[in-house]
């Protein structure tokens, strides 16, 4: 096999551990120098490939690359950019091939979620479709945990841990205040279509916290919901609510879209949490507090799950090992063997089976009343938040790395996106 | 000195480290059994004293009390309840004395902020005013950091660390996404009157993050603010905004009070963060994300500052030592000796100088443009977030203690609040 360079890019919303996968890819490529030359990273994801804006990762020290393992966000920049199909935009694919040729790139590692798996799948077909030999391997990443086949997605375990820890801590707080003040605490979490992240809030029920979860999978029923909250407050003195941003009414309208307008009549983009909190105040009169975790949850490397960090690295490493073995159009996966003790192995899936398939919460992970998680769900989630993997600190703050990100010299004319 | 029991209560909004102070009080009292008998905690703060709802902390194991050091929230319950003056409600003070007499209480430890210091001061006057011998010592606690004389307040260092870490992590995230997606991130933090917590977000500027802070101390100027955000986005590609919940217009109206109404015309309680975010979207068109940390920030024991935890414990310990020495109407303080290396000693303040005095950010802690912190402020804040003090974990979650909270048998008739 002639020695070729590799292209690596980060795609979509970043996570606390996507850089751990980058670390796995780059460190493993460096160990396979007989097969893989340099690793070029796309600046801002696939856009970097299309605009020939490549980063030469060989300019980074071993220490800097190792530090990616404990640094959240996308060290090379990510993007939200979905490539069209080959038929709809052949120009883009031809440009990709030009860039690959110009820089002797034979390996394409794409680190992302569902849309990115689809892009990676399309690139993996270029050998056949356009005669350019490329091995495209997808490295799974998404806090939404919605990729099929793999038991879980890197990024999810850490956001799940963050939400479980935060829900526990805020619940302890509201419990302390409930006698004379706040009785209801609402935390809004990510997950527009799938309730995996919201489900993680349910892990605190083990510690006697009365928690009500609003999943995107369950149509919102205001009467039932208010009754459940009231029951909890009357029984326990307080109630915690975890609401998914994707929670919606039977007609599909999100809770966050309340037609809220400011004093000037402008539509306001609010969150689901204040809507739920105000609803409780109006109907039950309980004093509330609410939080919207937003980026804090997916960037929270300081409380990342050790299991998640390890798997993110392993999947990056496995992707390169698959490439070295000559594989194309695949994605390394986490294959669970047992829940307790938690055992898994790294498996492999064909990209054709991954692209454009969304994995939702199984129905039997949600309790019959629609507001909680089942024991089956708890057994699934529990191992994913196991272990702490603290970053090093300097002056009281995590010592995250910012790479030099040295550009590779361009060889081609400009390309307009 | 005849042996007397002690009363301890937690007051106002709880913090990540108020239980560390409780731990300091109880462990030190247990070491002074020749002087102090039992420590009775008020269930839900001072309300527990008035209603004779006392918790016998001697029923808790040494391990459980030790675990308070790493457990956030108020283990005995807190309350928002301000006692009126002796003239306005003599009945309440007479009741307090009845309860103290019935349970042989000679020491009153009150763990709270400004309002609580005032209550503690009133109680400290009871010996003179009503002839009941009591030593009242205040243990400082407030995330707002607004108590006078003491260099800082337990609770603040940990919330400052949480906000600095979260702002750093979310800024790394938005920086990764800025090319094609989110360019502005807004985080709303606590602090209705004083901008200490918001200032902590400014610590990330050291790491090259373009951060704009909206303090309650600085009247909001929309034109100047938008220009500053635009300048940052144009220069750095992104911008982070830390907005204090207390940020307001020149006429005193809070940003959060936008007269926002839902589809039915009901007034909506929103946060300042979505208001700021929508303002930027409308004027500059930048895609945004926003978070409201709310209780997550003050409950975040998982990322508490080691300095803060240590000081919280020390001040609880010092309060008991002051009592043993026969002091009344005082509050132990943190007295800073130097910034770098950080050195301090535990001092003492008279409660008459503490009660009803609010400490604001010094003017020279805020940059001239009103959007950042000065080097002087950085030097003040930096030591307070130093060090990590991780709680133990069990099954992936912090192993926080819930006490038995065994009630002391009542001896008096009921008292209506």
Contacts between the chains, C-beta under 8 A, distances in Angstrom:
chain1	res1	chain2	res2	distance
A	10	B	176	7.4
A	13	B	177	7.2
A	14	B	173	5.7
A	14	B	176	4.6
A	14	B	177	6.7
A	16	B	169	7.8
A	44	B	179	3.9
A	44	B	180	6.8
A	45	B	180	8.0
A	47	B	179	6.6
A	47	B	180	6.8
A	71	B	172	7.4
A	72	B	169	5.5
A	72	B	172	5.7
A	72	B	173	6.8
A	73	B	169	7.6
A	73	B	172	3.7
A	73	B	173	4.9
A	73	B	175	6.7
A	73	B	176	4.4
A	74	B	176	3.7
A	74	B	177	7.8
A	75	B	176	7.8
A	77	B	175	7.8
A	77	B	176	5.6
A	77	B	178	7.9
A	77	B	179	5.7
A	78	B	176	4.9
A	78	B	177	6.0
A	78	B	179	8.0
A	79	B	177	7.9
A	79	B	179	5.6
A	79	B	180	4.3
A	79	B	181	7.3
A	80	B	177	7.5
A	80	B	180	5.1
A	80	B	181	4.7
A	81	B	180	5.7
A	161	B	396	6.2
A	164	B	396	7.2
A	164	B	397	5.9
A	165	B	302	5.3
A	165	B	397	6.3
A	165	B	398	6.4
A	166	B	296	5.0
A	166	B	299	7.9
A	166	B	300	7.5
A	168	B	397	5.9
A	168	B	398	6.8
A	168	B	400	7.2
A	169	B	16	7.8
A	169	B	72	5.4
A	169	B	73	7.6
A	169	B	295	7.8
A	169	B	296	7.0
A	169	B	299	3.8
A	169	B	300	6.0
A	169	B	301	6.2
A	169	B	302	6.9
A	169	B	398	7.5
A	170	B	294	7.7
A	170	B	295	4.2
A	170	B	296	5.7
A	170	B	299	5.2
A	172	B	71	7.4
A	172	B	72	5.7
A	172	B	73	3.6
A	172	B	299	6.3
A	172	B	400	6.3
A	173	B	14	5.7
A	173	B	72	6.8
A	173	B	73	4.9
A	173	B	295	4.8
A	173	B	298	6.8
A	173	B	299	4.2
A	174	B	295	6.8
A	175	B	73	6.6
A	175	B	77	7.8
A	176	B	10	7.4
A	176	B	14	4.6
A	176	B	73	4.4
A	176	B	74	3.7
A	176	B	75	7.8
A	176	B	77	5.6
A	176	B	78	4.9
A	177	B	13	7.2
A	177	B	14	6.7
A	177	B	74	7.7
A	177	B	78	6.0
A	177	B	79	7.9
A	177	B	80	7.5
A	178	B	77	7.8
A	179	B	44	3.9
A	179	B	45	8.0
A	179	B	47	6.6
A	179	B	77	5.7
A	179	B	78	8.0
A	179	B	79	5.6
A	180	B	44	6.7
A	180	B	45	7.9
A	180	B	47	6.8
A	180	B	79	4.3
A	180	B	80	5.1
A	180	B	81	5.7
A	181	B	79	7.3
A	181	B	80	4.7
A	185	B	295	6.1
A	187	B	296	7.5
A	203	B	396	7.8
A	203	B	397	6.8
A	204	B	397	7.4
A	206	B	395	7.6
A	207	B	397	7.4
A	207	B	400	7.9
A	207	B	402	7.8
A	208	B	402	7.3
A	258	B	262	4.9
A	258	B	263	5.9
A	258	B	268	7.8
A	259	B	262	6.7
A	259	B	263	3.5
A	260	B	260	5.8
A	260	B	261	7.0
A	260	B	262	5.2
A	260	B	263	7.3
A	260	B	268	5.7
A	260	B	270	7.9
A	261	B	260	7.0
A	261	B	261	6.0
A	262	B	258	4.9
A	262	B	259	6.7
A	262	B	260	5.1
A	262	B	275	7.8
A	262	B	278	7.6
A	263	B	258	5.9
A	263	B	259	3.5
A	263	B	260	7.3
A	266	B	278	7.4
A	266	B	282	6.9
A	268	B	258	7.8
A	268	B	260	5.8
A	268	B	270	7.2
A	268	B	274	6.7
A	268	B	278	5.9
A	269	B	274	6.5
A	269	B	277	7.5
A	269	B	278	6.0
A	269	B	281	7.8
A	270	B	260	7.9
A	270	B	268	7.3
A	270	B	270	5.8
A	270	B	274	5.5
A	271	B	274	7.0
A	271	B	292	7.8
A	273	B	292	7.7
A	274	B	268	6.7
A	274	B	269	6.6
A	274	B	270	5.5
A	274	B	271	6.9
A	275	B	262	7.8
A	277	B	269	7.5
A	278	B	262	7.5
A	278	B	266	7.4
A	278	B	268	5.8
A	278	B	269	6.1
A	281	B	269	7.8
A	282	B	266	6.9
A	289	B	294	5.3
A	289	B	295	5.4
A	290	B	292	7.0
A	290	B	294	6.3
A	291	B	291	7.8
A	291	B	292	5.4
A	291	B	293	6.2
A	291	B	294	3.8
A	291	B	295	6.2
A	291	B	296	5.1
A	292	B	271	7.8
A	292	B	273	7.7
A	292	B	290	7.0
A	292	B	291	5.4
A	292	B	292	4.7
A	293	B	291	6.2
A	293	B	296	7.1
A	294	B	170	7.7
A	294	B	289	5.3
A	294	B	290	6.3
A	294	B	291	3.8
A	295	B	169	7.8
A	295	B	170	4.2
A	295	B	173	4.8
A	295	B	174	6.7
A	295	B	185	6.1
A	295	B	289	5.4
A	295	B	291	6.2
A	296	B	166	5.0
A	296	B	169	7.0
A	296	B	170	5.7
A	296	B	187	7.5
A	296	B	291	5.1
A	296	B	293	7.1
A	296	B	296	7.7
A	298	B	173	6.8
A	299	B	166	7.9
A	299	B	169	3.8
A	299	B	170	5.2
A	299	B	172	6.3
A	299	B	173	4.1
A	300	B	166	7.5
A	300	B	169	6.0
A	301	B	169	6.2
A	302	B	165	5.4
A	302	B	169	6.9
A	302	B	303	5.6
A	303	B	302	5.6
A	303	B	303	6.8
A	305	B	396	7.0
A	382	B	395	6.3
A	382	B	396	6.6
A	385	B	396	3.7
A	385	B	397	7.3
A	386	B	395	7.4
A	386	B	396	4.7
A	387	B	393	8.0
A	387	B	396	7.1
A	388	B	390	7.1
A	388	B	393	6.0
A	390	B	388	7.1
A	390	B	390	7.1
A	393	B	387	7.9
A	393	B	388	6.0
A	395	B	206	7.6
A	395	B	382	6.3
A	395	B	386	7.4
A	396	B	161	6.2
A	396	B	164	7.2
A	396	B	203	7.8
A	396	B	305	6.9
A	396	B	382	6.6
A	396	B	385	3.7
A	396	B	386	4.7
A	396	B	387	7.0
A	397	B	164	5.9
A	397	B	165	6.3
A	397	B	168	5.9
A	397	B	203	6.8
A	397	B	204	7.4
A	397	B	207	7.4
A	397	B	385	7.3
A	398	B	165	6.3
A	398	B	168	6.8
A	398	B	169	7.5
A	400	B	168	7.2
A	400	B	172	6.3
A	400	B	207	7.9
A	402	B	207	7.8
A	402	B	208	7.3
